[in-house]
Amino acid sequence: MTSNEFLCWLIKSKLATIIFEVCGTSNYCKQKAIEAGHDARLISAKLVAVVRKNQKADKNDTLVIIQTTVLPDVLSPAER
């Protein structure tokens, strides 16, 4: 998905909480998601790596991100 396709998707999507794993573009994506009205948050890549039980793959990382966002004290108070 290109940047423009992602921005169009954000604008057209129903408002939701979107969790981004911290990476080089995650702050930009979070900012754009917030501008589109979504509740956007960041989660540490190190935390994802620690919690992941299987090899690194998009499917496994997605599952870990979902699991870790429901743990207490994972997101900072400013991110809640």
CNS distance restraints for C-alpha pairs under 8 A (distance, minus, plus):
assign (resid   1 and name CA) (resid   5 and name CA) 5.88 0.50 0.50
assign (resid   1 and name CA) (resid   6 and name CA) 6.24 0.50 0.50
assign (resid   2 and name CA) (resid   6 and name CA) 6.11 0.50 0.50
assign (resid   3 and name CA) (resid   7 and name CA) 6.17 0.50 0.50
assign (resid   4 and name CA) (resid   8 and name CA) 6.17 0.50 0.50
assign (resid   5 and name CA) (resid   9 and name CA) 6.08 0.50 0.50
assign (resid   6 and name CA) (resid  10 and name CA) 6.17 0.50 0.50
assign (resid   7 and name CA) (resid  11 and name CA) 6.27 0.50 0.50
assign (resid   7 and name CA) (resid  32 and name CA) 7.24 0.50 0.50
assign (resid   8 and name CA) (resid  12 and name CA) 6.14 0.50 0.50
assign (resid   9 and name CA) (resid  13 and name CA) 5.83 0.50 0.50
assign (resid  10 and name CA) (resid  32 and name CA) 8.00 0.50 0.50
assign (resid  10 and name CA) (resid  33 and name CA) 6.27 0.50 0.50
assign (resid  10 and name CA) (resid  36 and name CA) 6.31 0.50 0.50
assign (resid  11 and name CA) (resid  36 and name CA) 5.48 0.50 0.50
assign (resid  15 and name CA) (resid  37 and name CA) 6.44 0.50 0.50
assign (resid  15 and name CA) (resid  38 and name CA) 5.13 0.50 0.50
assign (resid  15 and name CA) (resid  39 and name CA) 7.67 0.50 0.50
assign (resid  16 and name CA) (resid  38 and name CA) 5.37 0.50 0.50
assign (resid  16 and name CA) (resid  39 and name CA) 6.14 0.50 0.50
assign (resid  17 and name CA) (resid  38 and name CA) 6.02 0.50 0.50
assign (resid  17 and name CA) (resid  39 and name CA) 4.51 0.50 0.50
assign (resid  17 and name CA) (resid  40 and name CA) 5.67 0.50 0.50
assign (resid  17 and name CA) (resid  41 and name CA) 7.56 0.50 0.50
assign (resid  18 and name CA) (resid  33 and name CA) 7.75 0.50 0.50
assign (resid  18 and name CA) (resid  38 and name CA) 7.00 0.50 0.50
assign (resid  18 and name CA) (resid  39 and name CA) 6.17 0.50 0.50
assign (resid  18 and name CA) (resid  40 and name CA) 4.74 0.50 0.50
assign (resid  18 and name CA) (resid  41 and name CA) 6.29 0.50 0.50
assign (resid  19 and name CA) (resid  40 and name CA) 5.89 0.50 0.50
assign (resid  19 and name CA) (resid  41 and name CA) 4.89 0.50 0.50
assign (resid  19 and name CA) (resid  42 and name CA) 5.66 0.50 0.50
assign (resid  19 and name CA) (resid  43 and name CA) 6.88 0.50 0.50
assign (resid  19 and name CA) (resid  65 and name CA) 7.48 0.50 0.50
assign (resid  20 and name CA) (resid  26 and name CA) 6.11 0.50 0.50
assign (resid  20 and name CA) (resid  29 and name CA) 7.91 0.50 0.50
assign (resid  20 and name CA) (resid  30 and name CA) 7.16 0.50 0.50
assign (resid  20 and name CA) (resid  40 and name CA) 7.52 0.50 0.50
assign (resid  20 and name CA) (resid  41 and name CA) 6.19 0.50 0.50
assign (resid  20 and name CA) (resid  42 and name CA) 4.86 0.50 0.50
assign (resid  20 and name CA) (resid  43 and name CA) 6.18 0.50 0.50
assign (resid  21 and name CA) (resid  26 and name CA) 6.85 0.50 0.50
assign (resid  21 and name CA) (resid  42 and name CA) 5.75 0.50 0.50
assign (resid  21 and name CA) (resid  43 and name CA) 4.93 0.50 0.50
assign (resid  21 and name CA) (resid  44 and name CA) 6.01 0.50 0.50
assign (resid  21 and name CA) (resid  45 and name CA) 5.67 0.50 0.50
assign (resid  21 and name CA) (resid  48 and name CA) 7.82 0.50 0.50
assign (resid  21 and name CA) (resid  65 and name CA) 7.36 0.50 0.50
assign (resid  22 and name CA) (resid  26 and name CA) 5.44 0.50 0.50
assign (resid  22 and name CA) (resid  27 and name CA) 7.59 0.50 0.50
assign (resid  22 and name CA) (resid  42 and name CA) 5.93 0.50 0.50
assign (resid  22 and name CA) (resid  43 and name CA) 5.86 0.50 0.50
assign (resid  22 and name CA) (resid  44 and name CA) 5.46 0.50 0.50
assign (resid  22 and name CA) (resid  45 and name CA) 5.53 0.50 0.50
assign (resid  23 and name CA) (resid  27 and name CA) 7.93 0.50 0.50
assign (resid  23 and name CA) (resid  45 and name CA) 7.40 0.50 0.50
assign (resid  25 and name CA) (resid  29 and name CA) 6.27 0.50 0.50
assign (resid  26 and name CA) (resid  30 and name CA) 5.93 0.50 0.50
assign (resid  26 and name CA) (resid  42 and name CA) 7.42 0.50 0.50
assign (resid  27 and name CA) (resid  31 and name CA) 6.10 0.50 0.50
assign (resid  27 and name CA) (resid  42 and name CA) 7.93 0.50 0.50
assign (resid  28 and name CA) (resid  32 and name CA) 6.24 0.50 0.50
assign (resid  29 and name CA) (resid  33 and name CA) 6.08 0.50 0.50
assign (resid  30 and name CA) (resid  34 and name CA) 6.19 0.50 0.50
assign (resid  30 and name CA) (resid  40 and name CA) 5.42 0.50 0.50
assign (resid  30 and name CA) (resid  41 and name CA) 6.64 0.50 0.50
assign (resid  30 and name CA) (resid  42 and name CA) 7.49 0.50 0.50
assign (resid  31 and name CA) (resid  35 and name CA) 6.20 0.50 0.50
assign (resid  31 and name CA) (resid  40 and name CA) 7.77 0.50 0.50
assign (resid  32 and name CA) (resid  36 and name CA) 6.25 0.50 0.50
assign (resid  33 and name CA) (resid  37 and name CA) 6.49 0.50 0.50
assign (resid  33 and name CA) (resid  38 and name CA) 5.36 0.50 0.50
assign (resid  33 and name CA) (resid  39 and name CA) 7.30 0.50 0.50
assign (resid  33 and name CA) (resid  40 and name CA) 6.06 0.50 0.50
assign (resid  34 and name CA) (resid  38 and name CA) 4.97 0.50 0.50
assign (resid  34 and name CA) (resid  39 and name CA) 6.07 0.50 0.50
assign (resid  34 and name CA) (resid  40 and name CA) 5.92 0.50 0.50
assign (resid  41 and name CA) (resid  79 and name CA) 5.84 0.50 0.50
assign (resid  41 and name CA) (resid  80 and name CA) 7.76 0.50 0.50
assign (resid  42 and name CA) (resid  75 and name CA) 7.68 0.50 0.50
assign (resid  42 and name CA) (resid  79 and name CA) 7.41 0.50 0.50
assign (resid  43 and name CA) (resid  47 and name CA) 7.48 0.50 0.50
assign (resid  43 and name CA) (resid  48 and name CA) 7.75 0.50 0.50
assign (resid  43 and name CA) (resid  65 and name CA) 7.43 0.50 0.50
assign (resid  43 and name CA) (resid  69 and name CA) 7.72 0.50 0.50
assign (resid  43 and name CA) (resid  74 and name CA) 7.73 0.50 0.50
assign (resid  43 and name CA) (resid  75 and name CA) 6.81 0.50 0.50
assign (resid  44 and name CA) (resid  48 and name CA) 6.52 0.50 0.50
assign (resid  45 and name CA) (resid  49 and name CA) 6.23 0.50 0.50
assign (resid  46 and name CA) (resid  50 and name CA) 6.24 0.50 0.50
assign (resid  47 and name CA) (resid  51 and name CA) 6.19 0.50 0.50
assign (resid  47 and name CA) (resid  68 and name CA) 8.00 0.50 0.50
assign (resid  48 and name CA) (resid  52 and name CA) 5.95 0.50 0.50
assign (resid  48 and name CA) (resid  61 and name CA) 6.81 0.50 0.50
assign (resid  48 and name CA) (resid  64 and name CA) 6.03 0.50 0.50
assign (resid  48 and name CA) (resid  65 and name CA) 6.34 0.50 0.50
assign (resid  48 and name CA) (resid  68 and name CA) 7.55 0.50 0.50
assign (resid  51 and name CA) (resid  64 and name CA) 6.46 0.50 0.50
assign (resid  51 and name CA) (resid  68 and name CA) 7.69 0.50 0.50
assign (resid  52 and name CA) (resid  56 and name CA) 7.61 0.50 0.50
assign (resid  52 and name CA) (resid  60 and name CA) 6.96 0.50 0.50
assign (resid  52 and name CA) (resid  61 and name CA) 6.84 0.50 0.50
assign (resid  52 and name CA) (resid  64 and name CA) 5.84 0.50 0.50
assign (resid  54 and name CA) (resid  60 and name CA) 6.77 0.50 0.50
assign (resid  55 and name CA) (resid  60 and name CA) 7.34 0.50 0.50
assign (resid  56 and name CA) (resid  60 and name CA) 6.40 0.50 0.50
assign (resid  56 and name CA) (resid  61 and name CA) 6.65 0.50 0.50
assign (resid  57 and name CA) (resid  61 and name CA) 6.03 0.50 0.50
assign (resid  58 and name CA) (resid  62 and name CA) 5.99 0.50 0.50
assign (resid  59 and name CA) (resid  63 and name CA) 6.39 0.50 0.50
assign (resid  60 and name CA) (resid  64 and name CA) 6.29 0.50 0.50
assign (resid  61 and name CA) (resid  65 and name CA) 6.09 0.50 0.50
assign (resid  62 and name CA) (resid  66 and name CA) 6.30 0.50 0.50
assign (resid  63 and name CA) (resid  67 and name CA) 6.18 0.50 0.50
assign (resid  64 and name CA) (resid  68 and name CA) 5.96 0.50 0.50
assign (resid  65 and name CA) (resid  69 and name CA) 6.19 0.50 0.50
assign (resid  66 and name CA) (resid  70 and name CA) 7.10 0.50 0.50
assign (resid  67 and name CA) (resid  71 and name CA) 7.14 0.50 0.50
assign (resid  68 and name CA) (resid  74 and name CA) 6.77 0.50 0.50
assign (resid  69 and name CA) (resid  74 and name CA) 6.35 0.50 0.50
assign (resid  69 and name CA) (resid  75 and name CA) 7.02 0.50 0.50
assign (resid  70 and name CA) (resid  74 and name CA) 7.75 0.50 0.50
assign (resid  75 and name CA) (resid  79 and name CA) 5.67 0.50 0.50
assign (resid  75 and name CA) (resid  80 and name CA) 6.38 0.50 0.50
assign (resid  76 and name CA) (resid  80 and name CA) 6.65 0.50 0.50
